[in-house]
Amino acid sequence: MRQITPGSIRPPFARYSHGIEVPAGARLLVCSGQLGIASDDRVPADVEGQTRLCFENIGAILAEGGMGFADIVRINAFVTGREHLRGYMKVRDEFTADPPPASTLMIVSGFAREEFLVEVEVIAAST
């Protein structure tokens, strides 16, 4: 993977890349949005706990596909309020490798269940 961050545009606001080039012939894994819910249906009350579960669930999906966090090329994340941005980014950065993947973070009005604060989906690529 090759990081693409042109010097002619503003640098990223946080730890992410403006672009990641995936080489020809790479395998792609597209992961559905993961919510902060454990296998026993436990949902942490805070965004950091939910984000950690999102990424742990993503890690299990990646492993099943023969990949890992270093193979993530794109993250789309959604939180229910600005107050959750810092907590989400703190935990996200624990799971992302260098170079960091391309990333979008959006504030949404809510999810299928009221207690959910964050949802994360990824695209991974491996050669």
Helices and strands as residue ranges (DSSP letters): E 2-4, E 19-21, E 27-35, H 47-64, G 69-71, E 72-79, G 82-84, H 85-95, E 102-107, E 118-126
